[in-house]
Amino acid sequence: MKNIKKFINKDNIWVLIIASIICVMLYSIFFNVNPDTGDREYYDAFKFIIPGLSITFICTIASFGIALIIGLFAGIGRISKNTLFKNISRAYIEFVRGVPVIILLFTVAFVIVVDVAELFNLSGNQIPMILRAIIALAFFYGAYIAEVFRAGIESVGKGQIEGGESLGLTSKQIMRYITLPQAFKNMLPALGNDFISMMKDSSLLSVLAVNDLTQKGRLYAASSFRFQETYLVLTVLYLIITLTLSIFQRKLENKLESK
């Protein structure tokens, strides 16, 4: 009880506000009944939309994994002494930053992926839309994660690198065994924020007809005209997901800091 009283102070009133909003929304979903028809309209919307949760997580996790690989190479390229590698990385990052995300999704899904498929004698129709969506989202976030890697790598003291050189380690070995492990701890908050942002931005994949939460909501609203119920359900689902991820991120950060 003392811990609860200690936590609930003027600086944490926002937690109570958010919790109250979620409770009201959840009550509406699971217990609200239309007095005229006896229908559970919010729950009906929830049942239709919730299967899209698995697609949302699949797209987010797969895209983030690919974006980490892209970001790692592009981030290293940004600080590389190789002029070609450095300029290609910089061009990629600036290109992505200069194009709105939704335009980039269309460009990657309907132009770049199709053109690359044709190089391998494949038809664009043979590439599932969910795969195109994952590639497009990863391509976009890879540029931002690249800057996270660049900043994290540069945050490692030069003395650590010089120490590795004195032991006779190559540049690749220093990066793998010394720089990246230390940089990861500094990068974790930013990477966590990018993952949460990607989870929210995955809702944009509905424009590619990927059956995620948002697309399921759009389909339900279009067929039932129950816009209030549909978007309240979507709001509470995304809110719960992002808050849960934020709590997990903070706990992971505290655990690493305590080591």
Buried (B, 14 or more C-beta within 10 A) or exposed (E): EEEEEEEEEEEEEEEEEEEEEBEEBBEBBEEBEEEEEEEBBBBBBBEBBEEBBEBBBBBBBBBBEBBBEBBBBBBBBBEBEEEEBBEBBBEBBEEBEEBEBBEBBBBBBBEBBBEBBEEEEEEBEEBEBBBBBBBBBBBBBBBBBBBBBBBBBBEBEEEEBEEBBEEEBEEEBBBEEBBBEBBEBBBBBBBBBBBBEBBBBBBBBBBBEBBBBBBBBBBBBEEBEBEEBBBBBBBBBBBEBBBEBEEEBEEEBEEEEEE
